[in-house]
Amino acid sequence: MLSSKFRLRKKTEVDAVFRRGTTIAIPELAFRFLPNTLDHSRVAVLVGKKLAKRAVDRNRIRRRLREIVRTHFDRIPPRLDLLVIARELKLREINFAEVTQKFLTLAAKIH
C-alpha cells in the first residue's frame, strides 16, 4: 500500500480533482488529474456502486488497481493529483497483466 503521503485522503481533495481535473479514458479505466503544488503525486482509486453492486466485487477491483498503482508509481508524472476510476466490471475477470497494460497505456498519455 502506498504511504498516506502519496494518497488523496480527503473528500474535498477528490472533489477538487473531479470539478477541475482533466480526463483521459479507455473503456475500462479513466484517469482524472489536476496539477498540485507538492513535489510528488497523490493518487486515489475509485470504484463506484453503479459498476459493481457487491462490495466484494468493488473491493477486488480496488485491490488490483491499488497494487498496480503501487508497483508502477514511478510511471506517474510528479506533481499531480490523480484519480484512477474503474469503468467496467470486466476489470474483475481479465488477468492482472492486461489490467496493468491498460493502466500503463493511460499513464503514458498523461506525459
ABEGO torsion letter per residue (X at the ends): XBBAAABBABAAAAAAAAAABBBBBBAABBBBBBBBABABBBBBBBBBAAABABAAAAAAAAAAAAAAAAAAAAABBBGBBBBBBBABAAAAABBAAAAAAAAAAAAAAAX
